Amino acid sequence: MTYPYDQNPYQQAPMPYGPGYPMMPRNNGMAIASMCVSLAAIFTCYGAILIGPVGAILGHVSLREINRNPKAYTNRSMALTGIIVGWVVPSLWLLFITFMILAATGVLGTGIQSSFND
């Protein structure tokens, strides 16, 4: 007795699988966190002095990972954004605070100090 689903003895053997697709590079999670923390530092007035360097350090660590294995990760620009924003925002806030202290104490001149007394 033969079954209708038996293999045909004259059928050609199936072709083996091809090489397939190469592994796609993925995003580095620490680079994403670096950019998010650094951008959050822009909106947190005096907290930027503490939060900004955290984002910059995360950016440095993730950039080192990306440089070690460039074929595995794609978001180098996010790590660079985290580093740049993470160092620039706190330094701007420190300059602003320094300017305000110098202006309030009269070191910069009496014209600026008189505007605080009004």
N, C-alpha and C positions, 0 to 999 in steps of 0.2 A: 504494500500500500504506500502510495506517495502522498505527501502533503503539498498543498498548493504553495506553501511558503518555503519549501526547500530551496537551497541554493542551486542555481544553475551551474552545472559543472563547467560550462564554457564561459562563465562570467569572468571578466577581468578583475584582478585583485585591486582593492582600493589603494589609492595613492596615500603615501604617508603625509603627515601634517607638515606644513611649511615651517619656516623659521619663526613666524609670528611677529608681533609688533614689539619694538623695543620698550623697555620700561620708561614710563613718562616721569620727568622730574617732578618733585612735589614741593610744596611751600614749606619753608622753615617756620615753625610755630613761634620760635623765640624772636624772629625778625618781625613777625606780625605784632607780637606783644610789645616789642620795643617801639614800634611806630605808634601803637595805640597809647602807650604810657607817655611817650614824649609829646604827642599831640594833646593829650589830656592835661599836660603841664601848662599848656598855653592858657587854659581856661581856669586854672586854679591859682589865682594871684600869687600869694606868698608861698603857697605849697609847691610852686614850680621850682623853688630852690632845692627842695627835697626830692620831688618826683622826677624832675628833669634828668639828673645824673643817673637815676635808676634806669630810665629808658635808654640813656646813652651807653651804660654798661651792658645792658641786655643786647644792644645793637652791636657792640664790639665782640661779644661772645658769639652771637649768631653769624656775624661776618667772618669770624675765624672758622666756624663750622662750614660755611658756604665756600670759603676759599680752599679748605681741605678737600672737599668733595664737590666740585662745581657741577658735575653731571647729575647729582642727586637733588639739588635745590635750585629754584629759579628766582627767588625774590630777594636778590641782592640790593635792589633799589629801596626796598622797605627797610632793610637794616641800615643803609646809609641815611635814610630819612630820619630814622630813630636816633642815630648818632648826632647828626647835625642839629636837629631840633632840640635834642636832649641837652646839648651843651650851649646852644645859643640862647634859648629862653631863660635859663637861670642867670646867665651872665648879664643879659639885658635887665632883669629884675634887680640884680645886685648893683648895676650902674644906676638904675633909677633910685633905689634906696639910698645909695651914697650921695647922689645929687640932692635928694630931699633933705638928708641930714646936714650936708654942707650949706644948703640954702637956708635952712631953719636956724643954724647957729651963726650965720652972718659971715661965714668964711668967703662966700662968693660975692659979697658986697651988700650994702644996705638997701639997695633998690629992690632986690628980690626979697629981703627980709621984711621990708615995709609992706609988701603985698600980703604977707602972712598975718600981719597985725591988723589989717583992715577987716 
